[in-house]
Amino acid sequence: MQDKAQIDQALRQKAETKEIPGVVAMAASGNEVIYQGAFGKRDLAKDDAMTVDSVFWIASMTKAVTAAAAMQLVEQGRLSLEGPIGKVLPDLASPQVLEGFGANGEPKLRPARNPITLRHLMTHTAGFCYDMWNGDMVKYLEKTGTPGITTCKNAALKTPVMTDPGTRWEYGTNIDFVGKAVEAVSGKRLDAYLRDHMFAPLGMTDTGFKIGESQRKRLVGMHARGEDGSLAPIPFELEQEPEFHMGGGGLYGTAGDYIKFTRMILNKGKGNGNQLLKPETVAMMGQNHIGELNMPKLTSAVAFATNDVDLYPGMDKKWGLSFMINTAKTPEGRSPGSLAWAGLANTYYWIDPSRDISGVILMQVLPFADPKCLGAFAAFESGVYAGLDAGQKAA
């Protein structure tokens, strides 16, 4: 790749100046890995250098994997995108909408006007939210004693929706229910289903909800960005014996494993010699499924977890099953109609089918949408496209 040195230099400099603790980045076309690099430290409190096989909490990058698993079951006719999901998940049969709070702080609820569908869940239009971007949910959890989603307790899923299903895009716990639907119709726990039908066929041997012994030796530490911009290591680990596997954010894995997943999408459902999804299914997953709705800015309600998130201000952003879709070319060079998303601890990926390129960049920093981490992502992505453009000119 033409601009490998440029990307190396940018990422190394950001790690050496402690703008970021450490980073692994990888880019690939449908048939080969064209860039990989690892810079900085796995943990600022230790000496271990970052390596390309380092293990990260990939958080919401889990969502696309869970959605792909559900689409296998849609292909088999065992799940339906359109039918009321309450038939599969009785807990979602009669959703309640949070309408605010009474004088004494009690939540005011009303029945939702529409049933929730699998498509609503996959596109974040079912009405479920995350407390970190919704102050009313922060209040609801406190008032009712409901645990937060990252506890991986089943009680964490017993929340109202914030709007009638299908009426608004709001980022939330939707894909955790998609994982529950996979379990309900497959008869397997989500970890086992993903292992058998996604990870093993793709050769993703380093990805799972539970950190194995060999992964633990390569595990990257979590870091918090202070108000003064400094980074400090913090203790962080998801529950290793969870009540439910968090299909919306529970996976740990490596850049090399995740790029196998993104390449499967680039290759229309084929990876590692196995056809995991039909080409028409992959094409459908990459289309806009929210119509006239748009993804809005996400405003932080929990400062230690996330900054405000406003990706590509001014650009309409759509949602597929379950990817963000940019509708115009980005400053870094990503084509319109590309697919992307991220994980809470500043892990990011994109898939650009029209240029046959995808990339993954992993860091472990809170809060989300950290400007320095986003800067590293932009430097990496623009370097990848510069290399592609130079290669095309040379050809």
ABEGO torsion letter per residue (X at the ends): XAAAAAAAAAAAAAAAAGABABBBBBBBBAABBABBBBBEBABAABABBBBAABBBBAEAAAAAAAAAAAAAAAAAGABBAABBAAAABAAAABBBBBAEBBAAGBBBBBBBABBBBAAAAAAGAAGBBBAAABAAAAAAAAAAGBBBAAAGBAAAABBBBABBBGABBBBBAAAAAAAAAAAAAAGBBAAAAAAAAAAAAAGBAABBABBBAAAAAABBBBBBBBAAGBBBBBBBBBBABBABBBAAAABBBBAAAAAAAAAAAAAGGBBGGBBABBAAAAAAAABBAAEABBBBBBBBABAAABBBBBBGBGBBBBBBOBBBBBABBBAAGBBBGBBBBBBAAGBBBBBBAAAGBBBBBBBBBOBBGBAAAAAAAAAAAAAAAAAAAAAAAAX
